[in-house]
Amino acid sequence: MFFYLVWFLVFISIYIATDKKTFFNENIISAFALMFFVWLTLLPTIMYAIVFYVIKQKQLSFNHFYIPISLFLVNFLSLLFFSFSKDSKSFSYEFIQNIMTYSNFLVIFFIFPISTFFYVYKASAMVIAVNKSKSIISLVKQPIFLFITLYFLFILSCFLNYIFPSFVFKIFIFIYLPVSAFTLFKTINKNNILQSSNEFSYSLLIIDDNLVKALNESLVFLNPDLNIKQLARDIGTNEKYLSQLINKKYKTSYSNFINEFRVNYAKKLLLDVEYENYTLQSIGSMSGFKSKSSFNLTFKKISGFTPTDFKLRKGAV
């Protein structure tokens, strides 16, 4: 995850910038020291971007990344200027150095703390709004809420460690990263499962719409040789999804489902004066049944009457 990559870069930048053995080149040390402030401004924004994606299923607007990008440009262009400038006492050199210095101080003392509190608040409010019907205990158990809480506690411990150095902070570093990574993985995994479920439900809606059109408009059930494989192909799906749709929504099997349409169609023909001289075998054949016997058996099973009785009653039932 990009979030933990930035965490890694933060610690690497601190290590290289404070390296007392001068193992690294001076330019490399300066570059990492300046990039530390860029990574720092990215952390709260990325944290919020993760929560925003999990809750909203959308990417965070690029507007939220203007400050890190602006700071990166200031530090990068300043380093570029310093590498080519030979007069360290010139006005331009001092001016650029002051801009870079004040920008980074502004980040560490104002922008980063304010953005941390701001994005933690926004992220927490978003999670609470989605889970407003749940109890506080169930809300606290939410992995994404735990991810936000761990992030805030870690940042808070960093500030406290700066004021009151303690070994507790070092212990928390080793605890925070794996626990935070685990909660985030659990959140995203759960979200992917939910998303897959939503996508599957949406697919069933499309399949159902195509199925209704095929039955009511194209009258595909009139084909006596129609099977589930052919019907699935006609409506642009597979047998598995079509079978699940019929079982889940219509609470019946494929054969019963199709036969109900055939029987209802046969009822219309039996009641239509234009077909009163047609034989029952002809009515059954026109309705999609292969034989007179299967027509009689299926018709009685679904309607409770034989085709003859139904015709005599003139649709009284």
SERO-4910 file (N, C-alpha, C, O; in steps of 0.05 Angstrom, whole numbers):
BEGIN
 pado doro    nc1    nc2    nc3   cac1   cac2   cac3    cc1    cc2    cc3    oc1    oc2    oc3
  Met    A     17    -24      0      0      0      0     17     25      0     38     26     13
  Phe    A      8     45    -15     22     70    -17     25     84     10     45     97     16
  Phe    A      5     80     27      5     92     54     29     83     70     43     99     82
  Tyr    A     35     57     70     57     46     85     84     51     72    105     52     85
  Leu    A     83     55     46    107     63     31    116     91     40    140     96     45
  Val    A     97    108     43    103    135     52    113    135     81    132    149     88
  Trp    A    101    118     98    111    115    126    140    106    125    157    117    139
  Phe    A    146     87    108    174     77    105    192    100     97    214    102    107
  Leu    A    184    116     77    200    138     68    204    159     89    226    171     90
  Val    A    184    163    106    187    182    128    210    173    147    227    190    153
  Phe    A    210    148    155    231    138    173    258    136    160    279    142    172
  Ile    A    258    129    134    284    129    119    295    157    117    319    161    120
  Ser    A    278    176    112    287    204    110    299    214    136    319    227    136
  Ile    A    285    207    158    296    215    185    323    202    190    341    215    199
  Tyr    A    325    176    183    350    162    189    373    173    172    395    178    183
  Ile    A    369    178    146    390    188    129    397    217    137    421    225    137
  Ala    A    377    233    143    382    261    149    396    265    176    410    285    180
  Thr    A    393    245    194    406    247    220    430    228    223    439    223    245
  Asp    A    439    217    200    462    198    200    487    213    209    496    231    196
  Lys    A    499    204    231    523    216    242    549    205    230    570    217    234
  Lys    A    547    183    217    571    171    206    577    181    178    597    173    166
  Thr    A    560    199    168    564    211    142    570    190    121    587    193    103
  Phe    A    555    168    122    558    146    103    547    155     76    556    146     55
  Phe    A    527    173     76    514    182     52    526    208     42    538    224     57
  Asn    A    524    213     16    533    238      4    517    261     15    493    258     22
  Glu    A    529    284     16    516    308     28    491    316     13    472    324     25
  Asn    A    492    313    -14    468    320    -30    445    301    -25    422    308    -24
  Ile    A    452    275    -21    432    255    -15    419    261     12    394    259     15
  Ile    A    435    268     31    425    274     58    406    298     57    385    298     69
  Ser    A    414    319     42    398    343     40    371    336     26    350    346     34
  Ala    A    373    320      5    348    312    -10    329    297      8    305    303      8
  Phe    A    339    278     23    321    262     40    311    279     63    288    275     72
  Ala    A    327    298     73    318    315     95    294    333     85    275    337    100
  Leu    A    296    342     61    274    359     50    250    342     43    227    351     47
  Met    A    254    318     32    232    301     24    216    291     48    193    284     46
  Phe    A    229    291     71    216    283     96    190    300    100    169    289    108
  Phe    A    192    326     95    169    344     99    147    338     78    124    341     84
  Val    A    156    331     55    136    324     34    121    299     42     96    298     40
  Trp    A    136    278     50    122    253     59    103    258     82     82    246     84
  Leu    A    112    277    100     96    282    123     69    295    116     49    288    128
  Thr    A     69    313     97     43    325     88     26    305     73      1    309     72
  Leu    A     38    284     62     22    264     48      7    245     66    -15    235     59
  Leu    A     18    240     90      7    219    108    -23    224    114    -39    206    110
  Pro    A    -31    247    125    -59    251    132    -77    249    108    -99    237    109
  Thr    A    -68    260     85    -84    259     61    -89    231     51   -111    223     43
  Ile    A    -67    215     51    -70    187     42    -87    171     61   -103    154     52
  Met    A    -84    176     87   -101    162    106   -131    168    100   -147    149    100
  Tyr    A   -137    193     95   -165    200     88   -173    189     62   -196    180     58
  Ala    A   -155    188     43   -161    177     16   -169    148     18   -186    138      3
  Ile    A   -155    133     36   -161    104     40   -190    101     51   -205     85     41
  Val    A   -196    117     72   -223    115     84   -244    124     64   -265    111     62
  Phe    A   -238    144     48   -257    154     28   -263    133      7   -285    129     -1
  Tyr    A   -242    119     -1   -245     98    -21   -261     74    -10   -279     63    -23
  Val    A   -255     67     15   -270     44     27   -299     50     31   -316     33     26
  Ile    A   -305     75     39   -333     83     45   -348     90     19   -371     81     15
  Lys    A   -336    107      3   -350    118    -20   -345    103    -46   -360    106    -65
  Gln    A   -325     85    -46   -317     70    -70   -309     89    -93   -314     83   -116
  Lys    A   -297    111    -85   -287    131   -105   -260    141    -97   -252    140    -74
  Gln    A   -245    150   -117   -219    162   -112   -222    190   -101   -240    205   -109
  Leu    A   -204    197    -83   -205    224    -71   -197    245    -92   -180    240   -109
  Ser    A   -210    268    -91   -204    289   -110   -175    298   -109   -162    298    -88
  Phe    A   -164    305   -132   -136    313   -134   -130    338   -118   -107    344   -112
  Asn    A   -151    354   -113   -148    379    -98   -135    375    -71   -121    393    -61
  His    A   -139    352    -59   -128    347    -32    -98    344    -32    -85    344    -11
  Phe    A    -87    340    -55    -58    336    -57    -42    360    -66    -18    358    -72
  Tyr    A    -55    383    -66    -41    407    -75    -18    415    -57      3    423    -66
  Ile    A    -22    413    -31     -1    422    -12     24    404    -14     46    415    -17
  Pro    A     22    377    -13     46    361    -17     60    366    -43     85    366    -44
  Ile    A     45    369    -64     57    374    -91     71    401    -91     93    404   -102
  Ser    A     58    421    -80     70    448    -79     96    448    -62    116    459    -71
  Leu    A     96    434    -40    120    432    -23    142    417    -37    165    424    -36
  Phe    A    134    396    -52    154    381    -67    167    398    -88    192    397    -91
  Leu    A    152    414   -102    163    432   -122    181    453   -110    202    459   -121
  Val    A    173    464    -87    190    484    -73    217    472    -66    238    484    -71
  Asn    A    216    448    -53    241    436    -44    258    426    -68    283    428    -68
  Phe    A    245    414    -88    260    404   -111    274    426   -126    297    424   -133
  Leu    A    259    448   -132    270    470   -147    292    484   -131    311    495   -142
  Ser    A    288    485   -104    308    497    -87    334    481    -88    356    493    -90
  Leu    A    332    455    -86    356    438    -87    369    441   -114    394    441   -117
  Leu    A    353    442   -135    364    446   -162    379    472   -164    400    474   -177
  Phe    A    368    493   -152    381    519   -153    407    518   -137    428    529   -146
  Phe    A    407    506   -114    431    505    -97    453    489   -110    477    495   -107
  Ser    A    446    468   -125    466    451   -138    481    466   -160    504    460   -167
  Phe    A    467    486   -172    480    501   -194    491    529   -185    508    540   -198
  Ser    A    481    538   -163    490    564   -153    517    562   -139    521    543   -122
  Lys    A    535    579   -145    562    578   -133    566    600   -112    585    598    -96
  Asp    A    549    619   -111    552    641    -92    531    638    -70    508    645    -73
  Ser    A    539    627    -47    521    622    -25    514    647    -10    496    646      8
  Lys    A    526    669    -16    521    694     -2    505    714    -18    500    736     -9
  Ser    A    497    705    -41    481    723    -58    452    726    -47    443    709    -32
  Phe    A    439    747    -56    412    752    -47    392    730    -56    376    721    -40
  Ser    A    395    721    -81    377    700    -91    381    674    -75    361    660    -70
  Tyr    A    406    668    -68    411    643    -54    398    645    -26    385    625    -18
  Glu    A    401    667    -12    389    670     14    359    671     13    345    660     30
  Phe    A    349    683     -9    320    685    -12    307    657    -16    287    651     -3
  Ile    A    319    642    -34    309    615    -39    312    597    -14    294    582     -8
  Gln    A    334    601      0    338    585     25    317    592     46    307    574     60
  Asn    A    310    617     48    290    626     67    262    615     60    247    606     77
  Ile    A    256    616     34    230    605     25    228    576     32    208    566     43
  Met    A    249    561     26    249    532     31    247    526     61    232    509     70
  Thr    A    263    541     77    263    537    106    237    543    119    226    528    135
  Tyr    A    225    566    112    200    574    124    177    556    115    159    550    130
  Ser    A    178    547     90    158    528     80    158    502     96    137    492    104
  Asn    A    181    492    101    184    466    116    176    470    146    164    452    158
  Phe    A    184    493    157    176    498    185    146    501    187    133    492    206
  Leu    A    134    514    167    105    517    166     91    490    165     70    485    178
  Val    A    103    471    151     92    444    149     93    430    176     73    420    185
  Ile    A    117    429    187    121    413    212    106    424    236     98    409    253
  Phe    A    102    451    237     90    462    261     60    469    257     46    472    277
  Phe    A     51    472    232     23    481    228      8    462    210    -12    450    217
  Ile    A     18    459    185      2    444    165     -2    415    173    -24    405    172
  Phe    A     20    401    181     17    373    188     -2    369    212    -19    352    210
  Pro    A      2    383    234    -17    379    257    -46    385    250    -64    371    257
  Ile    A    -49    408    236    -77    416    229    -90    396    209   -113    388    213
  Ser    A    -75    388    189    -86    369    169    -91    342    182   -110    328    175
  Thr    A    -74    334    202    -79    309    216   -106    309    231   -122    291    228
  Phe    A   -110    330    247   -135    333    261   -159    335    242   -180    324    247
  Phe    A   -155    350    221   -177    355    201   -185    329    188   -209    323    186
  Tyr    A   -166    314    177   -172    290    163   -181    267    181   -197    250    173
  Val    A   -170    266    205   -180    246    224   -209    251    231   -225    233    233
  Tyr    A   -215    277    234   -243    284    240   -262    277    217   -283    265    221
  Lys    A   -253    284    193   -270    279    169   -273    249    165   -295    239    158
  Ala    A   -252    234    168   -253    205    164   -271    192    185   -287    174    178
  Ser    A   -267    200    210   -284    189    231   -313    196    227   -331    178    231
  Ala    A   -319    220    219   -347    229    215   -359    212    192   -383    206    193
  Met    A   -343    206    172   -353    190    149   -361    162    158   -381    152    151
  Val    A   -343    150    174   -348    123    184   -373    122    202   -389    104    201
  Ile    A   -375    143    220   -397    144    239   -424    148    223   -444    137    231
  Ala    A   -423    165    202   -447    170    187   -457    145    173   -481    140    171
  Val    A   -439    128    163   -446    103    150   -457     83    170   -475     67    164
  Asn    A   -446     83    194   -454     64    215   -471     76    237   -470     68    260
  Lys    A   -487     97    230   -501    112    251   -523     95    264   -531    101    287
  Ser    A   -532     74    251   -553     57    263   -542     36    282   -556     22    295
  Lys    A   -515     34    282   -502     14    299   -494     26    326   -493     50    329
  Ser    A   -489      8    345   -481     17    372   -452     26    372   -437     21    353
  Ile    A   -444     40    393   -417     50    395   -397     27    396   -375     28    384
  Ile    A   -404      5    409   -386    -18    411   -381    -30    384   -359    -37    377
  Ser    A   -403    -34    368   -400    -45    341   -384    -26    323   -370    -35    305
  Leu    A   -387      0    328   -373     20    312   -343     18    318   -326     19    299
  Val    A   -336     16    343   -308     14    351   -295    -11    339   -271    -11    334
  Lys    A   -311    -32    336   -300    -57    325   -295    -56    295   -283    -74    283
  Gln    A   -305    -35    282   -301    -32    253   -271    -30    247   -258    -12    258
  Pro    A   -260    -47    229   -231    -45    223   -222    -18    213   -201     -9    220
  Ile    A   -239     -5    196   -231     21    185   -230     42    207   -214     60    205
  Phe    A   -248     40    227   -248     59    249   -223     54    266   -211     73    276
  Leu    A   -216     29    270   -191     23    285   -166     33    270   -147     42    282
  Phe    A   -167     31    244   -145     42    227   -141     72    232   -119     81    235
  Ile    A   -163     87    232   -162    116    237   -152    121    265   -135    139    269
  Thr    A   -162    106    285   -154    110    313   -125    105    317   -111    120    330
  Leu    A   -115     83    305    -86     77    308    -69     98    295    -48    105    306
  Tyr    A    -77    108    273    -62    129    259    -60    154    277    -39    165    281
  Phe    A    -83    162    289    -84    186    306    -66    182    331    -52    200    339
  Leu    A    -68    158    343    -52    153    367    -23    153    361     -6    161    378
  Phe    A    -16    143    338     12    142    330     23    170    326     45    176    336
  Ile    A      9    187    312     17    214    308     19    229    335     38    244    340
  Leu    A     -1    224    352      0    237    378     24    228    395     36    244    408
  Ser    A     30    203    393     54    192    408     80    204    397     99    208    412
  Cys    A     80    210    371    104    222    359    109    250    371    131    257    378
  Phe    A     87    265    374     90    292    386     97    290    416    114    305    425
  Leu    A     85    272    430     92    268    458    120    259    462    134    267    481
  Asn    A    130    242    444    157    233    446    177    255    441    199    256    452
  Tyr    A    169    274    423    186    297    418    189    314    443    211    326    448
  Ile    A    167    316    458    168    333    483    179    317    506    196    327    522
  Phe    A    169    292    509    178    275    531    188    249    519    173    229    518
  Pro    A    214    248    511    225    223    500    221    199    518    225    200    542
  Ser    A    211    177    506    205    153    522    209    128    505    206    129    480
  Phe    A    215    106    518    218     81    504    191     70    495    190     53    478
  Val    A    169     81    507    142     72    499    138     78    470    125     62    456
  Phe    A    148    100    460    144    107    432    158     87    414    146     79    394
  Lys    A    181     78    421    196     58    405    180     31    404    180     18    384
  Ile    A    168     25    427    153      0    427    128      3    410    120    -16    395
  Phe    A    116     26    411     91     31    396     96     30    366     79     22    350
  Ile    A    120     38    357    127     37    328    125      8    318    113      3    297
  Phe    A    136    -11    334    135    -39    325    107    -51    327    101    -70    313
  Ile    A     91    -40    345     63    -50    348     45    -38    326     29    -51    314
  Tyr    A     49    -12    322     30      3    305     30     -7    276      8    -14    266
  Leu    A     52     -9    263     53    -15    235     40    -42    228     23    -44    210
  Pro    A     47    -64    242     34    -90    235      4    -90    242    -11   -101    226
  Val    A     -3    -79    264    -32    -79    272    -48    -61    253    -70    -69    245
  Ser    A    -37    -38    246    -50    -20    228    -53    -33    200    -74    -31    187
  Ala    A    -31    -46    191    -32    -60    165    -53    -82    165    -66    -86    145
  Phe    A    -55    -96    187    -74   -119    189   -103   -108    188   -119   -119    174
  Thr    A   -108    -87    203   -136    -76    203   -143    -65    175   -166    -68    166
  Leu    A   -123    -52    162   -129    -42    135   -134    -65    115   -152    -63     99
  Phe    A   -118    -86    117   -121   -109    100   -149   -121    104   -163   -129     85
  Lys    A   -157   -123    129   -182   -135    137   -205   -118    126   -225   -129    116
  Thr    A   -202    -92    127   -222    -73    117   -226    -76     87   -248    -78     77
  Ile    A   -203    -75     73   -204    -76     44   -215   -103     34   -230   -105     15
  Asn    A   -206   -125     48   -216   -151     41   -246   -154     44   -260   -165     27
  Lys    A   -256   -143     67   -284   -144     72   -299   -126     52   -321   -134     43
  Asn    A   -287   -104     45   -299    -86     26   -301    -98     -2   -320    -94    -16
  Asn    A   -280   -113    -10   -279   -126    -36   -301   -148    -37   -314   -151    -58
  Ile    A   -305   -162    -15   -326   -182    -14   -353   -170    -18   -370   -179    -32
  Leu    A   -357   -147     -3   -383   -133     -5   -387   -122    -33   -409   -122    -44
  Gln    A   -365   -111    -45   -367   -100    -72   -374   -122    -92   -390   -118   -110
  Ser    A   -361   -145    -88   -367   -168   -106   -396   -176   -104   -409   -183   -124
  Ser    A   -406   -176    -79   -434   -183    -74   -453   -163    -88   -473   -170   -100
  Asn    A   -446   -137    -86   -462   -116    -98   -461   -119   -129   -482   -116   -142
  Glu    A   -437   -124   -139   -435   -128   -168   -451   -152   -178   -463   -151   -199
  Phe    A   -451   -174   -161   -466   -197   -168   -496   -191   -168   -510   -201   -186
  Ser    A   -505   -176   -148   -533   -169   -147   -541   -152   -171   -563   -155   -182
  Tyr    A   -523   -133   -178   -529   -116   -201   -530   -133   -226   -547   -128   -244
  Ser    A   -513   -153   -229   -513   -171   -252   -539   -186   -254   -550   -190   -276
  Leu    A   -549   -195   -231   -574   -210   -231   -598   -192   -240   -616   -201   -253
  Leu    A   -596   -166   -233   -617   -148   -241   -618   -145   -272   -639   -145   -284
  Ile    A   -594   -143   -283   -592   -142   -312   -602   -167   -326   -616   -166   -345
  Ile    A   -593   -190   -314   -602   -216   -325   -632   -218   -323   -645   -228   -342
  Asp    A   -644   -210   -301   -673   -212   -297   -687   -194   -317   -708   -202   -328
  Asp    A   -677   -171   -322   -689   -153   -342   -688   -165   -369   -708   -164   -384
  Asn    A   -666   -177   -377   -664   -191   -403   -682   -215   -405   -694   -221   -426
  Leu    A   -685   -229   -382   -702   -253   -381   -731   -245   -385   -745   -258   -401
  Val    A   -740   -224   -372   -768   -215   -374   -774   -207   -403   -795   -213   -414
  Lys    A   -755   -193   -416   -759   -185   -444   -760   -209   -462   -777   -210   -481
  Ala    A   -743   -229   -457   -742   -253   -474   -768   -268   -472   -778   -280   -491
  Leu    A   -780   -269   -448   -805   -284   -443   -830   -269   -452   -848   -281   -465
  Asn    A   -831   -243   -445   -856   -228   -451   -857   -216   -479   -878   -212   -490
  Glu    A   -834   -210   -490   -833   -197   -516   -826   -217   -538   -839   -218   -559
  Ser    A   -805   -232   -534   -796   -251   -554   -811   -278   -552   -810   -294   -571
  Leu    A   -824   -283   -530   -839   -308   -526   -821   -333   -531   -830   -351   -545
  Val    A   -798   -333   -520   -779   -355   -525   -789   -381   -514   -781   -403   -523
  Phe    A   -807   -381   -495   -818   -405   -482   -834   -422   -502   -840   -445   -497
  Leu    A   -842   -410   -525   -858   -424   -544   -842   -445   -559   -853   -462   -573
  Asn    A   -816   -443   -557   -798   -463   -569   -798   -488   -551   -789   -487   -529
  Pro    A   -809   -511   -561   -811   -535   -544   -784   -547   -537   -781   -562   -518
  Asp    A   -763   -540   -552   -736   -550   -547   -719   -531   -531   -695   -536   -527
  Leu    A   -731   -510   -520   -716   -490   -505   -705   -503   -479   -720   -515   -464
  Asn    A   -680   -500   -474   -668   -510   -449   -653   -486   -436   -651   -465   -447
  Ile    A   -645   -491   -411   -633   -469   -395   -607   -459   -408   -601   -435   -406
  Lys    A   -592   -476   -421   -567   -468   -434   -572   -449   -457   -559   -428   -460
  Gln    A   -592   -455   -473   -599   -438   -496   -611   -412   -487   -604   -390   -497
  Leu    A   -628   -413   -466   -641   -388   -456   -620   -370   -444   -620   -346   -447
  Ala    A   -601   -382   -429   -579   -366   -417   -563   -352   -439   -555   -329   -436
  Arg    A   -557   -367   -460   -542   -355   -482   -557   -332   -495   -546   -312   -503
  Asp    A   -584   -336   -498   -600   -316   -511   -601   -289   -496   -602   -268   -508
  Ile    A   -600   -291   -469   -602   -267   -453   -575   -257   -443   -573   -238   -427
  Gly    A   -553   -269   -454   -526   -259   -448   -515   -266   -421   -502   -250   -409
  Thr    A   -520   -291   -412   -509   -299   -386   -502   -329   -388   -500   -340   -410
  Asn    A   -497   -341   -365   -492   -370   -365   -513   -385   -348   -529   -373   -335
  Glu    A   -512   -411   -350   -532   -428   -336   -532   -423   -306   -553   -423   -294
  Lys    A   -508   -420   -295   -506   -418   -266   -521   -393   -256   -537   -395   -237
  Tyr    A   -515   -370   -268   -528   -345   -259   -558   -346   -264   -574   -336   -248
  Leu    A   -566   -357   -287   -595   -358   -294   -610   -376   -274   -631   -370   -265
  Ser    A   -597   -398   -268   -609   -417   -248   -612   -404   -221   -632   -407   -207
  Gln    A   -590   -390   -212   -591   -376   -187   -612   -355   -186   -626   -351   -165
  Leu    A   -616   -340   -207   -636   -320   -209   -664   -332   -206   -680   -322   -189
  Ile    A   -670   -353   -221   -696   -365   -220   -702   -377   -192   -724   -375   -182
  Asn    A   -682   -390   -181   -685   -402   -154   -688   -382   -132   -704   -385   -114
  Lys    A   -672   -360   -135   -672   -339   -113   -696   -321   -115   -709   -316    -94
  Lys    A   -702   -311   -138   -724   -291   -141   -751   -304   -144   -770   -295   -132
  Tyr    A   -753   -324   -161   -779   -336   -168   -785   -361   -152   -807   -372   -154
  Lys    A   -766   -369   -136   -770   -392   -117   -781   -417   -131   -798   -431   -121
  Thr    A   -769   -423   -154   -778   -447   -168   -755   -457   -185   -734   -445   -187
  Ser    A   -759   -479   -199   -739   -490   -217   -743   -479   -245   -763   -467   -251
  Tyr    A   -723   -484   -261   -724   -473   -289   -748   -485   -304   -763   -471   -317
  Ser    A   -752   -511   -302   -773   -524   -318   -801   -514   -309   -818   -509   -326
  Asn    A   -805   -512   -283   -831   -502   -273   -835   -473   -281   -857   -464   -288
  Phe    A   -813   -458   -281   -815   -429   -288   -824   -426   -317   -842   -410   -322
  Ile    A   -812   -441   -335   -819   -439   -363   -846   -450   -368   -862   -439   -384
  Asn    A   -853   -472   -355   -879   -484   -359   -902   -466   -350   -924   -467   -361
  Glu    A   -898   -449   -330   -918   -430   -321   -925   -410   -343   -948   -403   -347
  Phe    A   -904   -402   -357   -909   -383   -380   -924   -398   -402   -942   -386   -415
  Arg    A   -917   -423   -407   -931   -439   -428   -960   -443   -421   -977   -441   -438
  Val    A   -965   -449   -396   -993   -454   -387  -1009   -428   -389  -1032   -429   -398
  Asn    A   -998   -406   -380  -1012   -380   -382  -1018   -373   -411  -1039   -362   -417
  Tyr    A  -1000   -379   -428  -1004   -374   -457  -1026   -392   -468  -1042   -384   -484
  Ala    A  -1026   -417   -459  -1046   -436   -468  -1074   -428   -458  -1094   -432   -472
  Lys    A  -1075   -416   -434  -1101   -407   -424  -1113   -385   -442  -1137   -385   -447
  Lys    A  -1095   -367   -451  -1105   -346   -469  -1116   -358   -495  -1136   -349   -505
  Leu    A  -1102   -378   -505  -1111   -390   -530  -1138   -405   -526  -1155   -404   -543
  Leu    A  -1140   -418   -503  -1164   -434   -497  -1189   -415   -494  -1211   -423   -499
  Leu    A  -1184   -391   -485  -1206   -372   -481  -1211   -354   -505  -1231   -339   -506
  Asp    A  -1193   -356   -525  -1196   -339   -549  -1214   -353   -569  -1210   -376   -576
  Val    A  -1235   -339   -578  -1255   -350   -596  -1242   -358   -623  -1252   -375   -637
  Glu    A  -1220   -345   -630  -1207   -351   -656  -1196   -380   -656  -1191   -392   -677
  Tyr    A  -1191   -391   -631  -1178   -417   -629  -1197   -438   -617  -1188   -459   -608
  Glu    A  -1223   -432   -617  -1242   -451   -605  -1245   -477   -620  -1254   -497   -608
  Asn    A  -1238   -477   -646  -1240   -502   -661  -1213   -517   -663  -1212   -538   -675
  Tyr    A  -1193   -507   -650  -1167   -520   -649  -1168   -543   -629  -1181   -542   -609
  Thr    A  -1154   -564   -636  -1152   -587   -617  -1134   -580   -594  -1118   -562   -596
  Leu    A  -1137   -595   -572  -1120   -590   -549  -1091   -596   -555  -1073   -583   -545
  Gln    A  -1086   -615   -573  -1059   -621   -580  -1047   -598   -595  -1023   -591   -591
  Ser    A  -1063   -585   -612  -1053   -561   -627  -1047   -538   -608  -1027   -523   -611
  Ile    A  -1066   -534   -589  -1062   -512   -569  -1036   -517   -553  -1021   -499   -548
  Gly    A  -1033   -542   -545  -1009   -549   -530   -983   -545   -546   -963   -535   -535
  Ser    A   -984   -553   -571   -961   -550   -589   -955   -520   -593   -931   -512   -594
  Met    A   -976   -504   -597   -972   -475   -601   -962   -461   -576   -950   -440   -577
  Ser    A   -966   -474   -553   -957   -462   -527   -930   -472   -519   -919   -463   -498
  Gly    A   -918   -490   -534   -890   -498   -529   -887   -525   -517   -865   -533   -509
  Phe    A   -910   -541   -516   -908   -568   -505   -903   -587   -528   -912   -584   -550
  Lys    A   -888   -608   -522   -880   -627   -542   -901   -648   -549   -903   -658   -571
  Ser    A   -918   -654   -529   -939   -674   -533   -964   -666   -518   -964   -649   -501
  Lys    A   -986   -680   -526  -1012   -675   -513  -1011   -684   -484  -1023   -671   -467
  Ser    A   -998   -706   -479   -997   -717   -451   -982   -698   -433   -991   -693   -410
  Ser    A   -959   -688   -442   -944   -669   -425   -959   -643   -421   -957   -630   -400
  Phe    A   -974   -635   -441   -991   -611   -439  -1013   -614   -418  -1017   -597   -401
  Asn    A  -1026   -637   -419  -1048   -643   -399  -1037   -644   -371  -1048   -633   -352
  Leu    A  -1015   -659   -368  -1004   -663   -341   -994   -637   -329  -1000   -630   -306
  Thr    A   -979   -622   -345   -967   -596   -335   -989   -576   -330   -988   -561   -310
  Phe    A  -1009   -575   -348  -1031   -555   -345  -1046   -560   -319  -1052   -541   -304
  Lys    A  -1052   -586   -313  -1067   -592   -289  -1050   -587   -264  -1060   -578   -243
  Lys    A  -1024   -593   -266  -1006   -589   -243  -1004   -560   -235  -1003   -553   -211
  Ile    A  -1004   -542   -255  -1000   -514   -249  -1027   -499   -244  -1029   -483   -226
  Ser    A  -1048   -506   -259  -1073   -492   -256  -1093   -506   -238  -1112   -494   -228
  Gly    A  -1090   -532   -235  -1109   -548   -219  -1132   -560   -236  -1149   -574   -225
  Phe    A  -1132   -553   -262  -1153   -564   -280  -1139   -575   -305  -1117   -568   -312
  Thr    A  -1154   -594   -318  -1144   -603   -344  -1151   -581   -364  -1168   -565   -359
  Pro    A  -1138   -581   -387  -1145   -561   -408  -1174   -562   -416  -1186   -541   -421
  Thr    A  -1186   -586   -416  -1214   -589   -424  -1232   -575   -403  -1250   -560   -410
  Asp    A  -1227   -582   -377  -1243   -569   -356  -1241   -539   -356  -1260   -524   -352
  Phe    A  -1216   -529   -360  -1212   -500   -360  -1227   -487   -383  -1238   -465   -379
  Lys    A  -1227   -500   -406  -1241   -489   -429  -1271   -488   -424  -1285   -470   -432
  Leu    A  -1282   -510   -411  -1310   -511   -406  -1318   -489   -386  -1340   -478   -388
  Arg    A  -1301   -484   -367  -1307   -464   -347  -1303   -435   -357  -1311   -416   -344
  Lys    A  -1291   -433   -381  -1287   -407   -394  -1271   -388   -376  -1276   -364   -374
  Gly    A  -1251   -400   -363  -1233   -383   -347  -1245   -374   -321  -1237   -353   -310
  Ala    A  -1265   -389   -311  -1277   -381   -286  -1258   -381   -263  -1262   -368   -243
  Val    A  -1236   -396   -266  -1216   -397   -246  -1192   -381   -254  -1172   -379   -240
***
